[in-house]
Amino acid sequence: MAFAVLTAGVFTAGSLSAAPGNLENGEKIYMKRCVWCHGEEGDGDSPAGDLLNPPPRDFTSGMYKIKSSPFEEDFPNDADIFRMISDGMPGTDMPGWKDVLKDEQDRWDLVAYLKEFAELEEEPGKTIDYGTQVASSEDSIAKGNKLFHDGERCSECHGKDGKGDGIKKLKGDNGERTWPRNLTKPWTFRGSNDPKDIFARVSTGIPGTQMPAFANPKSLVKLSIEERWHVANYVQSLVKTDRTVRAENTVIKANRVEGEVPSDPNDPVWDAAELTSFMLVPQIFEKDRVFTYSNDTITLGAFYNESELALLLEWDDRTKSIPGDPNIDKVADKNPFEDMVTVQLPVKIPEGTQKPYFINGDTSNPVNLLSWRSGSVKTQETAFAANATGSENIVQRDAADIGLTTMSSYKDGTWRVVMKRPLTTSDVENDLQLEEGRFIPIAFANWDGSNSETGSKHTRTSWYWLLLKPADSAKPYIFALLVAAIIFGGLIWWARSAGHREDNGTA
């Protein structure tokens, strides 16, 4: 699984022995590898700073979000900084450097240089009191669930199901916009999803953010060591393994059904769909780029019958962006736009490996764009369609003319949208004619209106594949029975022939 990578090699940072660092070598490494994001003075003031979310760390403050020192200690242990340099921070633009700075001493030299920015001398040396780890069990998870929700201790920000959809606008100590972690996506956990690391975050909080330290005995929502283990076990249980992005999954497999394909995104029929999840990446190739995006994955399922395709699109979105809704105005950045999703298909199924350009096609390879948007307090949600031969040449079409219909549902931080369209249309020049058993290129784009995403400011995928799986038929079984009958008949003939030769004294 993708999130298992984050737990591999996890160590207790406080137990790692720090090596003396060479400041001169650390400075050389910093100026070559780190200055582009963190700036010459280590304060995060750099050309890339405004394009990154979260912003680059300001080393001059001495404050680090991920640390193993107790909550009352302002600064991290040296091993905490070493770990972040080595492993990076998942879900951010901070990469792990252990494959580049292969010599551990280089990383320790960098630790020493980073500490100089805040004039840190002695490290705290103390580590969090982990007590005795409570093994995960149904009983522990149930206790963690209760603690998570009691008085909205955690759910106020992280939401009822842990998807980060609590209606509360959060800001970091420096005024930057922050969002609560979606706890169902462990690959985004900055310090790994190992229970011990989750326990550490619950205990110390995340300095510089509104994530409090639940080990603080003066806190009204304080938790004992045992209670923090229960919460850690509950948080780890929230992982949605069936919606994890896996590199080997590149095909959306649509199963054939008899009768109507489902129109309602909450129809129980969707429980039987083969789900496939893809990463969403920011659109940075055309003007009005987006760098600080929020929605990062999309999950697909599909069914078809003799005449229609139904495609389920599901993605976690911390906000239901309905412009004019006072609830969304409380958490949105600036003026919110509508949430939106688009399915992109080629007008013609390619015969070879060539596909249209992945953003709105090209002049030689036009695409169909099938879209849905959430609407506002004044307008209903809308299905709309277009054909494109590039971003500068998009021709709007009437969704009803091509038989496109949509239905949506937003619940507990997740949008679910069903798009339906005919397998074939009368306009073969402008519409894709879907064929059973063919690998059809398909791509997706997504807009989070509460993150000021509109127009070309959005996230998207590259090309993947849609396969309408041929229905099971009796032909393979008939063929197998025919082969078996021929073999069986041959064996009988051979047995009779052998018996006849024996009767004649021949062999």
C-alpha positions in Angstrom: 0.0 0.0 0.0 1.1 3.6 -0.6 0.8 4.6 3.0 2.9 1.6 4.2 5.9 3.4 2.7 5.5 6.1 5.3 5.9 3.7 8.2 8.9 1.9 6.8 12.0 2.7 8.8 10.1 4.8 11.4 12.2 5.4 14.4 11.9 7.2 17.7 13.7 10.4 17.0 14.8 10.9 20.5 16.6 7.6 20.5 18.8 8.4 17.5 22.3 9.5 18.5 23.2 12.9 17.0 26.6 13.2 15.4 28.6 16.5 15.7 27.9 18.7 12.7 30.3 20.7 10.6 28.9 24.1 10.0 31.0 24.9 7.0 29.9 21.8 5.1 26.3 22.3 6.3 26.3 25.8 4.8 27.6 24.5 1.4 24.8 21.9 1.3 22.1 24.4 2.4 23.2 26.9 -0.3 23.0 24.2 -3.0 19.9 22.3 -1.9 17.8 24.3 0.4 18.1 28.0 -0.3 15.6 28.0 -3.2 12.7 27.4 -0.9 13.9 28.5 2.6 15.8 31.6 1.5 19.4 32.7 2.1 18.5 33.9 5.7 16.6 30.7 6.5 13.4 32.7 7.0 11.4 31.2 4.2 11.6 34.3 2.1 12.4 33.0 -1.3 11.1 33.1 -4.9 9.3 29.8 -4.4 7.9 30.7 -1.0 4.5 32.1 -2.1 3.9 29.1 -4.4 4.2 26.5 -1.7 1.5 25.1 0.6 2.3 24.9 3.4 5.0 27.7 3.3 8.6 26.8 3.7 9.8 26.5 7.3 11.2 29.7 8.9 14.3 28.3 10.6 15.0 31.6 12.4 12.1 31.0 14.8 13.5 27.7 15.9 9.9 26.3 15.8 9.4 22.9 14.1 6.0 21.3 13.6 7.2 17.7 14.0 9.1 17.0 17.1 9.7 14.3 19.8 10.4 16.7 22.6 7.7 17.2 25.2 4.9 19.8 24.6 6.4 22.2 27.1 9.7 22.3 25.2 9.7 25.0 22.5 12.4 23.4 20.4 12.9 20.0 18.8 15.6 17.4 19.4 18.4 17.3 16.8 17.2 13.9 15.7 13.8 15.4 14.8 15.4 17.8 12.3 17.6 15.0 11.0 14.5 12.9 10.4 12.7 15.6 8.5 15.8 16.1 6.3 16.1 12.4 5.7 12.4 11.5 5.1 10.9 14.8 4.0 7.3 15.7 4.8 4.6 13.8 3.0 1.9 15.9 1.5 4.2 18.9 1.2 6.9 20.1 -1.2 9.6 19.1 1.2 11.3 16.0 -0.2 13.4 13.4 1.6 17.1 13.9 1.1 18.5 10.6 2.2 18.8 9.3 -1.4 20.7 12.4 -2.4 22.7 13.1 0.7 23.6 9.5 1.1 26.3 10.2 3.7 24.5 10.6 7.1 27.2 13.0 8.2 26.2 15.5 5.5 22.7 15.5 7.0 24.0 16.0 10.5 26.1 18.9 9.1 22.9 20.4 7.7 21.2 20.0 11.1 24.0 22.0 12.8 23.7 24.7 10.2 19.9 25.0 10.4 20.1 25.4 14.2 22.4 28.4 13.7 19.6 30.4 12.1 17.7 30.4 15.5 20.9 30.3 17.5 19.9 27.0 19.1 22.6 25.5 21.1 21.7 22.7 23.5 18.9 20.4 22.4 16.1 19.6 24.9 17.3 16.0 25.2 14.0 14.9 26.7 11.4 13.0 24.7 7.7 12.5 25.0 6.5 10.1 27.7 5.0 7.3 25.7 4.2 5.2 28.7 3.1 1.6 27.7 1.7 1.4 24.2 -1.9 0.2 24.0 -2.3 -2.3 21.2 -5.0 -1.6 18.7 -8.2 -3.5 19.3 -11.9 -3.1 18.8 -12.2 -2.0 22.5 -9.3 0.6 22.1 -10.7 1.9 18.8 -14.2 2.3 20.4 -12.7 4.3 23.3 -10.7 6.4 20.9 -13.8 7.1 18.9 -15.6 8.4 22.0 -12.7 10.6 23.1 -12.4 12.0 19.5 -16.0 13.1 19.4 -16.6 14.0 23.1 -17.2 17.7 23.3 -16.0 17.9 19.7 -12.5 17.5 21.1 -11.1 16.5 17.6 -14.1 16.5 15.4 -14.6 20.2 15.6 -11.7 20.6 13.1 -11.2 17.1 11.7 -14.9 16.4 11.1 -17.2 13.6 12.2 -15.5 11.0 10.0 -12.0 12.6 10.2 -12.0 14.1 6.7 -10.9 17.6 7.8 -14.4 19.0 7.1 -15.1 20.7 10.4 -16.6 24.1 9.7 -13.9 26.2 11.3 -11.5 28.5 9.6 -7.9 27.9 10.8 -4.8 30.0 10.5 -1.2 29.4 11.4 0.7 31.7 13.8 2.0 33.7 10.9 -1.4 34.3 9.5 -1.2 31.7 6.7 -4.3 29.6 5.9 -4.2 26.1 7.2 -6.5 23.1 6.8 -7.1 20.3 9.3 -5.6 16.9 8.2 -7.8 14.5 6.4 -7.2 11.5 8.7 -8.4 9.0 6.1 -5.4 9.7 3.9 -2.3 8.6 5.9 0.1 9.3 3.0 -0.4 13.0 3.8 0.6 12.6 7.5 3.7 14.9 7.9 5.3 12.6 10.5 4.0 9.2 9.2 0.9 7.2 10.2 2.7 4.9 12.6 0.7 4.8 15.9 3.7 6.0 17.8 4.0 9.1 15.6 0.2 9.8 15.8 0.5 9.5 19.6 3.4 12.1 19.4 1.2 14.6 17.4 -1.7 14.2 19.8 0.6 14.7 22.8 2.7 17.7 21.6 0.2 19.2 19.2 1.7 20.9 16.1 3.6 24.1 17.0 2.6 27.1 15.0 -0.9 25.8 14.2 -4.2 25.5 16.1 -3.6 21.8 16.7 -3.3 21.7 20.6 -1.2 19.6 22.8 -3.4 17.1 24.6 -0.7 16.2 27.0 -0.9 19.7 28.5 -2.3 19.1 32.1 -3.8 22.6 32.1 -5.8 22.0 28.9 -9.6 21.6 29.3 -9.4 18.8 26.7 -6.3 17.1 28.1 -5.9 13.3 27.7 -4.0 10.8 29.7 -1.3 8.7 28.2 -3.7 5.7 27.9 -6.4 7.9 26.3 -3.9 9.3 23.8 -3.1 5.7 22.7 -6.8 5.0 22.2 -7.1 8.1 20.0 -4.0 7.1 18.0 -5.5 3.7 17.4 -8.8 5.2 16.4 -7.2 7.6 14.0 -5.2 4.8 12.3 -8.5 2.9 11.9 -9.9 5.7 9.7 -7.7 4.8 6.8 -9.8 4.1 3.6 -7.7 1.3 2.1 -10.2 0.8 -0.8 -9.5 4.3 -1.9 -5.8 4.3 -1.7 -3.9 5.4 -4.9 -1.9 2.6 -6.3 0.5 3.1 -9.2 -0.4 -0.2 -10.8 -4.1 0.8 -11.1 -4.5 2.6 -14.4 -7.8 1.2 -15.6 -11.4 2.0 -14.6 -13.3 -1.2 -15.1 -17.0 -0.9 -15.9 -19.0 -4.0 -15.3 -22.1 -4.7 -17.4 -25.4 -4.9 -15.6 -28.9 -6.0 -16.7 -31.6 -3.3 -16.4 -31.0 0.3 -15.5 -27.6 1.6 -14.5 -27.7 3.6 -11.2 -28.3 7.3 -11.3 -28.2 8.0 -7.6 -24.7 8.3 -6.1 -25.9 6.7 -2.9 -27.5 3.7 -4.6 -26.2 0.5 -2.8 -25.4 -0.9 -6.3 -22.3 1.2 -6.2 -21.0 -0.9 -3.3 -20.3 -3.6 -5.9 -18.3 -1.3 -8.3 -14.6 -1.9 -8.9 -13.1 1.3 -7.5 -9.9 3.0 -8.8 -8.3 6.0 -7.3 -6.0 8.5 -9.0 -3.8 11.4 -7.8 -4.9 15.0 -8.7 -2.1 17.3 -9.4 -2.1 21.1 -9.8 -2.5 22.6 -13.3 0.8 24.5 -13.8 1.2 24.3 -17.5 -1.1 27.1 -18.6 -1.7 30.6 -17.4 -3.7 31.1 -14.2 -1.9 28.2 -12.5 -2.7 26.8 -9.1 0.0 25.9 -6.7 -1.7 25.9 -3.3 -4.3 23.3 -4.0 -6.5 21.3 -1.6 -8.2 18.3 -3.3 -5.6 15.7 -4.1 -7.3 12.4 -5.1 -10.4 11.2 -7.0 -12.0 7.8 -7.0 -13.9 6.3 -9.9 -16.4 3.4 -10.4 -18.5 2.5 -13.4 -21.3 0.3 -14.7 -22.9 0.1 -18.2 -25.8 -1.7 -19.8 -26.8 -2.2 -23.5 -27.3 1.5 -24.0 -25.8 3.7 -21.2 -22.6 4.3 -19.2 -22.8 5.4 -15.5 -19.7 6.8 -14.0 -19.3 7.5 -10.3 -16.8 10.3 -9.3 -16.0 10.6 -5.6 -13.6 12.9 -3.9 -13.0 14.3 -0.5 -13.5 18.0 -0.2 -13.4 19.8 3.1 -16.1 22.2 2.0 -19.3 22.2 0.1 -18.8 25.2 -2.1 -22.1 26.9 -2.7 -21.6 30.6 -3.3 -23.9 32.7 -1.2 -24.2 30.1 1.5 -23.2 31.9 4.8 -21.6 28.6 6.1 -19.2 28.5 3.3 -18.4 32.2 3.6 -17.1 31.5 7.1 -14.3 29.1 5.9 -13.7 30.0 2.2 -10.8 32.1 1.0 -12.0 35.4 -0.5 -15.1 34.9 -2.7 -15.9 31.2 -3.2 -16.7 29.6 -6.5 -18.7 26.5 -7.3 -17.1 23.1 -6.9 -16.8 21.3 -10.2 -15.5 18.1 -11.9 -14.9 17.3 -15.6 -14.5 14.0 -17.4 -12.4 14.2 -20.6 -12.7 11.7 -23.4 -11.3 11.6 -26.9 -13.8 12.1 -29.7 -12.3 9.0 -31.4 -10.8 6.0 -29.8 -7.1 6.0 -30.8 -6.0 3.0 -32.8 -2.4 3.2 -31.5 -0.8 4.7 -28.4 -1.2 8.4 -29.3 -3.7 10.3 -27.2 -4.9 13.9 -27.3 -3.0 16.5 -25.3 -4.0 15.9 -21.7 -5.3 19.5 -21.2 -8.4 20.0 -23.4 -7.0 18.1 -26.4 -5.3 19.5 -29.5 -6.2 20.4 -33.1 -5.5 16.9 -34.4 -7.1 15.1 -31.5 -10.4 16.7 -30.2 -11.9 15.8 -26.9 -15.3 15.6 -25.2 -15.6 17.5 -21.9 -18.4 16.3 -19.6 -18.9 18.4 -16.5 -20.8 19.0 -13.4 -20.8 22.0 -11.0 -22.4 22.4 -7.6 -24.5 25.5 -8.2 -25.1 28.4 -5.8 -27.9 29.6 -3.5 -29.5 31.1 -6.6 -28.9 28.3 -9.1 -29.2 24.5 -9.2 -26.4 22.1 -9.8 -25.7 21.8 -13.5 -24.5 19.3 -16.1 -22.8 20.8 -19.1 -20.7 19.7 -22.0 -18.2 21.0 -24.5 -15.9 19.9 -27.3 -12.3 21.2 -27.3 -9.2 21.2 -29.6 -7.1 23.0 -27.0 -7.8 25.5 -24.2 -8.2 28.4 -26.6 -10.9 26.5 -28.6 -13.6 25.2 -26.4 -17.1 25.0 -27.9 -20.0 24.7 -25.4 -22.7 22.2 -26.1 -26.1 21.4 -24.7 -25.8 18.5 -22.3 -29.3 17.3 -23.1 -28.5 17.0 -26.8 -25.9 14.4 -26.0 -27.9 12.7 -23.3 -25.6 13.8 -20.4 -27.3 13.7 -16.9 -25.8 14.1 -13.4 -26.8 13.7 -9.8 -24.7 14.6 -6.8 -24.5 14.1 -3.0 -22.3 15.8 -0.4 -22.0 14.2 3.0 -19.4 14.3 5.7 -16.7 15.9 3.6 -17.2 13.8 0.4 -18.7 14.7 -3.0 -20.2 11.8 -5.0 -21.4 12.6 -8.5 -22.9 10.2 -11.0 -22.6 11.1 -14.7 -24.6 9.1 -17.3 -24.4 9.3 -21.1 -25.4 7.0 -23.9 -22.9 4.5 -25.3 -23.5 5.8 -28.8 -25.0 9.0 -30.2 -26.2 10.1 -33.6 -23.4 12.6 -33.9 -20.5 10.3 -34.7 -18.3 13.2 -35.8 -18.4 15.1 -32.5 -19.2 12.4 -29.8 -17.2 9.5 -28.6 -18.9 6.2 -29.5 -18.2 3.9 -26.5 -17.3 0.3 -27.4 -17.2 -2.8 -25.3 -13.8 -4.4 -24.7 -11.8 -1.3 -25.9 -9.3 0.6 -23.8 -10.5 4.2 -24.0 -8.4 7.1 -22.7 -10.0 9.1 -19.9 -8.8 12.0 -17.7 -10.3 14.2 -15.0 -10.2 17.7 -13.7 -11.4 19.0 -10.3 -12.1 22.5 -8.9 -12.4 23.4 -5.2 -14.4 26.6 -5.2 -13.6 27.4 -1.6 -9.9 27.4 -2.5 -10.6 30.1 -5.2 -10.2 27.6 -8.0 -11.9 28.5 -11.2 -11.1 28.4 -14.9 -7.6 27.0 -15.5 -6.9 27.1 -11.7 -7.7 23.6 -10.8 -6.2 20.1 -10.2 -6.3 17.3 -12.8 -5.1 13.8 -13.7 -3.1 12.6 -16.7 -4.7 10.1 -19.1 -5.8 6.8 -17.8 -8.1 4.1 -19.3 -11.7 3.2 -19.2 -12.7 -0.4 -20.1 -16.2 -1.6 -20.6 -15.6 -5.2 -19.6 -17.3 -7.6 -22.0 -20.2 -9.5 -20.3 -19.6 -13.2 -19.5 -21.0 -15.4 -22.2 -21.5 -19.1 -22.7 -19.0 -19.2 -25.6 -15.9 -19.9 -23.6 -17.6 -22.6 -21.7 -19.0 -24.2 -24.8 -15.6 -24.1 -26.4 -14.0 -25.7 -23.3 -16.7 -28.4 -23.3 -16.1 -29.0 -27.0 -12.3 -29.4 -26.4 -12.9 -31.7 -23.5 -15.3 -33.8 -25.6 -12.7 -34.1 -28.4 -10.0 -35.1 -25.9 -12.3 -37.6 -24.2 -13.3 -39.0 -27.6 -9.7 -39.4 -28.6 -8.9 -41.2 -25.4 -11.8 -43.7 -26.0 -10.6 -44.2 -29.6 -7.0 -44.8 -28.4 -8.2 -47.2 -25.7 -10.3 -49.2 -28.1 -7.5 -49.3 -30.7 -5.0 -50.5 -28.1 -7.4 -53.2 -27.0 -8.0 -54.3 -30.6 -4.2 -54.6 -31.2 -3.8 -56.7 -28.0 -6.6 -59.0 -29.2 -4.6 -59.4 -32.5 -1.3 -60.0 -30.7 0.1 -56.7 -31.8 1.4 -53.8 -29.8 
